[in-house]
Amino acid sequence: MLPMFSAYIDMIRIRFLMMLAYRVNYYSGIIIYAINIGAYYFLWKAIYGANETLGEFTVLQMTTYVAVSWMARAFYFNNLDREIANEIKDGSVAVQLTKPYPYLIFKMMQGLGEGLFRLLLFSVPGMVIVTLIFQIELPTQFDVWLIFMVMIFFSFLINSQINLLTGMFAFFVENNEGLMRFKRIAVDLFSGLIIPISFFPGWAKGVLEWLPFQAITYLPASVFTRRVVGDAIYNAFIVQVIWFLFLSIPIYVIWKMARRRLVVQGG
Amino acid sequence: MSAIHVNHLRKVFKVQKNREGLKGAFQDLFKRQYNQVAAVDDISFQIPRGEICGYIGENGAGKSTTIKMLTGILVPSSGQIEVNGMIPYKDREKFVRGIGVVFGQRSQLWWDIGVIESFQLLKKVYRVPENDFKMRLDEIVERLQLSEILNRPVRKLSLGQRMRCELAASLLHNPSILFLDEPTIGLDIVVKTEIREFLKEMNQKYETTILLTTHDLQDIEALCSRVIMLDQGHIIYDGGLQNLKDKWGKGKEVHFQFQKTYPLSTLHDLTKGLNVKWFKENELAAKVWIPQNEVNVSDVLSRIVGFTDISDIKIFETNTDEIVREIYKSGSAEKAKEVVASNV
């Protein structure tokens, strides 16, 4: 890991350059996120109506939750699954395998480069604008910000791990398009991005607590909105760490299997 | 010590069998049937250090599959491979540090950004010291005339420019073995020549062992001292290019341009006793077909030259294209064994 460090940093740099190469993508991304945050903001306002609290959330917590979870999404979101699946399908994974780096970690670094790009050039300025337009409440304690930053880093790790798993599926089936679409919706819905998990019916909440998705949005956003405080913060964080470690196992196993049966398509 | 050592190598792919019709499709839904296809079937060869070896064969003969096993991408079904003293698919990351690979149809450069950025990344990936990198880059850039395109994004390069960059990328870490899978595909003759010369130079200067697959036999003629021919997963020829021509070439053709008109019968008389065939081209030109190993070209020439007024002579050898086409066409099953056997 360590000797490769400068190569990893360079990979992040390359991804930065790639993101900069396509400006329209960048601008359209800003618009799409602005629309999403605006839509959900007003939707939740309407749902609350005259109510002060719903599903354990106050109005202010809810709007903050919406804003921060979309901004966090800008950081953790990536298309690694699609990239990997495409590279497997068109056979260009072969080229990657002739280079002396671990393919999956390199992919993660590219995702990180993409995430950092959006965090710095997108989430941070976006959050400033959102704070000015909408009524939200940012935490004032420094340590909350700090733990939140660490937690969205783990959101990135877990989300990317799920992406790696979905993408690698292309080794075993000829077309994993359906799975990738399902995964995308599952992450948005079950992570609490669209509806906070506390709004789900009891049985569903029970199920979701045993799935990795809540660790992507719901846990860090709950910490940020101060719905989770004190020692519970550390519990939330530990859940993330456990999922990260746990997901590493199938990734390792599937990668080993895939290397064995790798059929590079296209001659 | 040999750079590449391959012993009874096999690679079998499982290919899904699709049954016919609606009924078949339903059956496939529940129980799949597979065919075993051997892409590479029991091949053995060795390539000594510093050699340039051509690896040829029809599409689907198993060339790329072999290259992919030699570079550690594919795991063989059975048999042994040793490249650079290592087993490619084991400890892949360490192994690939010592080799360079170019796939003519795939890019190792980052599509959207300047070429130099990809080179910088490769420098880090291969841990090439800054000074070595600079020296090497300068040399390659000058030799392949890349200085003007270094900052251009790869997607804006022409195929020839891109291919030159691919070669540069594969050589930045000074690998001792270079694998080239159809490096000249789709290139114009100028770029092809440039690339051939560059490869030859690298081979002489750094003793880089080169294994290349190609469909362009001029690549082979320009570069390779040795050629391995593959058909349906088997090696059907392994040896020198000249040897191949001698063995499979059927003869030579000599074109004469005369200053006077000579009837064919006169020419026939002049070469009486020699098993050659004359053809009239026009009033002042004729050609003669001289079969291999039976008649000497010099014999024919000596009989004609003294007795006719000649303005020009051209000698044509059966070119390699024709020879190879002949071998491919003959299916080579039986003849192939002959060739291999006579080689041992």
HADDOCK unambig.tbl for C-alpha pairs under 7 A between the chains (distance, minus, plus):
assign (segid A and resid 4 and name CA) (segid B and resid 125 and name CA) 6.96 0.50 0.50
assign (segid A and resid 6 and name CA) (segid B and resid 124 and name CA) 6.39 0.50 0.50
assign (segid A and resid 7 and name CA) (segid B and resid 121 and name CA) 6.50 0.50 0.50
assign (segid A and resid 7 and name CA) (segid B and resid 124 and name CA) 4.86 0.50 0.50
assign (segid A and resid 7 and name CA) (segid B and resid 125 and name CA) 5.23 0.50 0.50
assign (segid A and resid 10 and name CA) (segid B and resid 121 and name CA) 6.03 0.50 0.50
assign (segid A and resid 11 and name CA) (segid B and resid 121 and name CA) 6.98 0.50 0.50
assign (segid A and resid 17 and name CA) (segid B and resid 113 and name CA) 6.83 0.50 0.50
assign (segid A and resid 18 and name CA) (segid B and resid 112 and name CA) 5.99 0.50 0.50
assign (segid A and resid 18 and name CA) (segid B and resid 113 and name CA) 6.22 0.50 0.50
assign (segid A and resid 21 and name CA) (segid B and resid 112 and name CA) 6.73 0.50 0.50
assign (segid A and resid 92 and name CA) (segid B and resid 106 and name CA) 6.52 0.50 0.50
assign (segid A and resid 94 and name CA) (segid B and resid 73 and name CA) 6.19 0.50 0.50
assign (segid A and resid 95 and name CA) (segid B and resid 108 and name CA) 6.12 0.50 0.50
assign (segid A and resid 97 and name CA) (segid B and resid 73 and name CA) 6.04 0.50 0.50
assign (segid A and resid 98 and name CA) (segid B and resid 71 and name CA) 6.60 0.50 0.50
assign (segid A and resid 98 and name CA) (segid B and resid 73 and name CA) 6.89 0.50 0.50
assign (segid A and resid 98 and name CA) (segid B and resid 96 and name CA) 5.90 0.50 0.50
assign (segid A and resid 98 and name CA) (segid B and resid 101 and name CA) 6.87 0.50 0.50
assign (segid A and resid 99 and name CA) (segid B and resid 96 and name CA) 6.12 0.50 0.50
assign (segid A and resid 100 and name CA) (segid B and resid 93 and name CA) 4.26 0.50 0.50
assign (segid A and resid 100 and name CA) (segid B and resid 94 and name CA) 6.61 0.50 0.50
assign (segid A and resid 100 and name CA) (segid B and resid 96 and name CA) 5.70 0.50 0.50
assign (segid A and resid 100 and name CA) (segid B and resid 97 and name CA) 5.92 0.50 0.50
assign (segid A and resid 100 and name CA) (segid B and resid 125 and name CA) 6.72 0.50 0.50
assign (segid A and resid 100 and name CA) (segid B and resid 126 and name CA) 6.93 0.50 0.50
assign (segid A and resid 101 and name CA) (segid B and resid 93 and name CA) 6.05 0.50 0.50
assign (segid A and resid 260 and name CA) (segid B and resid 75 and name CA) 6.30 0.50 0.50
assign (segid A and resid 262 and name CA) (segid B and resid 74 and name CA) 6.56 0.50 0.50
assign (segid A and resid 267 and name CA) (segid B and resid 64 and name CA) 6.61 0.50 0.50
